[in-house]
Each structure stands twice: as structure tokens, then as C-alpha cells.
Amino acid sequence: MATQFIQITGKATGTLFRFARFGRSAKAGKRLTLPGLALASTASLAGALALSGCQTVSGSTSVSLLRIIDASYNAANGLGINIYVGGTELASNLALGNITGYAQLKPTNSEVVKVTASSSSTALVSADASLRAGTSQSALISDINATYQITVLEDQATPAPSGHSEFRLLNQAPSTGAVDVYFLSGTSATVYATAKPIITALAVGATSGYVSIPSSTLYMVIAPTGTTLSTTNATIYTSAAFNLVGGEVRTVLIVDPQLVTEPVQVYVADDVD
């Protein structure tokens, strides 16, 4: 599936953002991250590996689904990374913010996931992963404090309950620090005045787990923990409207901005359509 970028000017700050959607489908978004940074998911598969793309195969007992989430800042500095699973290249030359589609893999209790620089076969980091049949997982590649890590996350493979949508937040923004996350019906001062965060004090390196919200047209607002929401505060990130109809499951990656004029960069992946 091709990466889709939608670019608009933000309401609160007048700043131009680029919003990247990855995964099985791309349905929402007008405003999100970094202008001029055209990151594209790439996946190089061989042998028994095949990208699931828009195909829904969750619940199958014959395959294990795995995707890559690149939160590596070294990648943003020109060091693209390659990812191998069991010695076979799964994705190549990924950069910060890339989220691949799911690959269908043969289930196994233990398989080696290895990360290398795009120009080298030497492992930057490797880890064993259990690829269980009928599951969806994400291999999160990070390098906070210049130390590469692989964290295998269990993804939700079933739709959210009717009338609800579910979001999981990954805070990989060390310069920004802990964040509060809101889902709001609007972005006016009146709405901000009574807003309460759905997720509070999400620490750097932490994963929120999935949170369920009633489906409607909502804006995701992210701010450093303890920030008072204001339409003029440049440290507050506001998404475009998510037109949620129910059943959607999303993973949201938060990283530090590459331009000082941005509050954070945000990438959204579809776990379940």
C-alpha cells in the first residue's frame, strides 16, 4: 500500500504540517507533520514473506503478521536502516517515521529480528521474537540515548466495539518529554476550557496501550504534560479531524520535530480498518 501524505496549514499556529498515514488504509487527516519530509514506507520481501497491504488476514491461524515502526533518530540523520527477520530482508532503507504494512510470516516460537545500517550487514541490534499464529505485532525500532532497541508490541487484530474507536500512543519524543493526549470535538478556546486528557503523563519511551473513545468527528491534541490548552500556544499539536465511524483501531507514533517551529511529529498507522 502506498504511503499517503496530506498537507494543510494548522489552525492554531498557522504552521504547515504533513500528516502521514500508513497501514491497511488511510481515511483521515488534513494536518500533521513536517513539510518537505517525504518519508515513504518501503518493504523488500523474499521467500515466504509477503506484504498484507490492504488485505485483512487478522485471525488467520496459518500466519503471523509483523510490521516495522521506525522511531530511529539516527535514521533521520541520514542513516537508513534495514530490517531482517530470520535472515531474510523484511524492509530496507527505512527512515524516522516509516511504518511498513504488515508482512505475513510463518509462525515460530523464536525468530531473530536484526537491524543494520542500509549500507552494511553488521547488526546494530538484534532480538528474538515469538511469531505466534493468528497475531499481529509491531517491531518498534528506537535509538533514544543513541542505543538501538527492538521492542516487539502486540497489536490489536480485532475491530473496536461498535460505536467506538481505539487508539494506542507511542511516545518516542525525548526532547518533548511526557505528554498529555486529548480527543476533542473541536479546537476552540471554549472546547479547550473544559477539556480533559484521555491519556496523561505518557512518559518518553512509554506505550499507552489501547484506549477506547466514542466514535465521532474528533481532533487529537497532544501537549507537554501539565500544559494549559490554548489556541495560541505553539507547543500544542492539533490533528486534522478524524472522521471516526466505529471499529477503527490506530497506533500513533509521536517523535520530536525536525524543525523548531513544529510542536511534535505524529504518524498514524491503521491496525484495523
PyMOL commands that set and color helices and strands:
alter all, ss='L'
color gray80, all
select helices_A, chain A and resi 73-76+144-146+189-193
alter helices_A, ss='H'
color red, helices_A
select strands_A, chain A and resi 4-9+16-23+50-51+64-71+81-85+88-94+103-105+108-117+123-131+136-142+149-155+164-172+179-184+199-202+207-214+217-224+237-243+249-255+265-272
alter strands_A, ss='S'
color yellow, strands_A
deselect
rebuild
show_as cartoon
